[in-house]
């Protein structure tokens, strides 16, 4: 029976069910939240473990996953002759994104996709910029971070290490032209310090861009959304909020 089922149709049906369950469970908490916490969805691609066969690589899926609780709302297979970017809009098209924050890597930062997300779907975004996008990464790193005070800090222990994080934000003027992202309002720098048990401390700065204004999301909210995206990237457990 499963072999005869259209996998894409099944994905959409299960995703719609989980999206409705997630909305039912989380909306009362969001409505009661003093801070007006927004729903956050990560768009992330993963190779499916155990799917490789002789002569064929592992299947690759692009998923839309809520941050908290972690629930897969939609997913689509990325074929060998396509890429994740072409599946970005079809993946999100069936979801209600009004007021939602969508997080993703810069691989999805295609101007047309971001404009569609903000203008047509009335959503917000946070794009995490990595070193494999050297121009955008260099532009963000060149902003005057030394002149900006730390706006939020957090720390914790787990997975055999101690970690502390600080965040700074920098407004992007319309006429600046240095960060070429549609609807970009804030640049973000998260500085992480990690000390694995019995090892030396390591430091890393991670950059991001968002269409949210400073009055729409504070530094703590932005830090939580970025950390939530990392969690979705590394956490293989996706479940229903039952």
Buried (B, 14 or more C-beta within 10 A) or exposed (E): EEEEEEEEEEBBEBBBEBBEBBBEBBEEEBEEEEEEBBBBBBBBBBEEEEEEEEEEEEBBBBBBBBBBEBBBBBBBBBEEEEBBBEBBBEBBEBBEBEEBBBBBBBBBBBEEBBEBBBEEBEBBBBBBBBEEBEEBBEBBBEBEBEEEEEBBEBEEEEEEBBBBBBBBBBEBEEEEEEBEBBBBBBBBBBBBBBBEEEEEEEEEBBBBBBBBEBEBBBBBBBBBBBBBBBBBBEEEEBEBBE
